[in-house]
Amino acid sequence: QKEVEQNSGPLSVPEGAIASLNCTYSDRGSQSFFWYRQYSGKSPELIMSIYSNGDKEDGRFTAQLNKASQYVSLLIRDSQPSDSATYLCAPEPPGGGADGLTFGKGTHLIIQP
Amino acid sequence: GAVVSQHPSRVICKSGTSVKIECRSLDFQATTMFWYRQFPKQSLMLMATSNEGSKATYEQGVEKDKFLINHASLTLSTLTVTSAHPEDSSFYICSARAGGYTGELFFGEGSRLTVL
């Protein structure tokens, strides 16, 4: 059974600091990974995708992937109050896009002004 | 990114009635759409996969006779909650991939259903 594990938090980070969000997954066949941000009462929106081992940077966001350890993380630099949200991790099914994404429970991030 | 639109955004109904939620891909065609449900403080749970021109496939534990899915065109899928009860109150969200069979999911705005 596919499993995605995230620390539900809340994770409280001071404004301007680095927020580190972690995710582990059980399916070794997963090749692509997505981070979504979900504000309270809203639907998820894509923040980052990563396909290769290592780091991928996009603005203040950096995704890190380690397939050997089945671990993916998201770093948010210079955290802003507007980053306060729930962050969801999702690996793409090994079989491609005929299946939906399985999401972790999400990490509730709070940026303290 | 690709745009998925959902309607209505909020609906309140009486117990025993049926509610239809529409999901449209506005700038791409989607042979497959995915319906999720999210209860308060819970994660998104995949309910079913909607397939254009064929029957939907449902996740384990989801009643296909209660949650009717129709995907009659490449840009429209509908979810009908039949004989809704208070325990069906939830946030229903549809999604689709714009690039065919790979890539990220794009989500609709979601529909919050409250059953009295």
Interface residues (C-beta under 8 A of the other chain):
Chain A: S32 F34 G41 K42 S43 P44 E45 L46 S49 L88 E92 G96 G97 A98 D99 G100 L101 T102 F103 G104 K105 G106
Chain B: G1 T32 F34 Y36 Q42 S43 L44 L46 T49 F91 I93 S95 R97 G99 G100 Y101 T102 G103 E104 L105 F106 F107 G108 E109 G110 R112
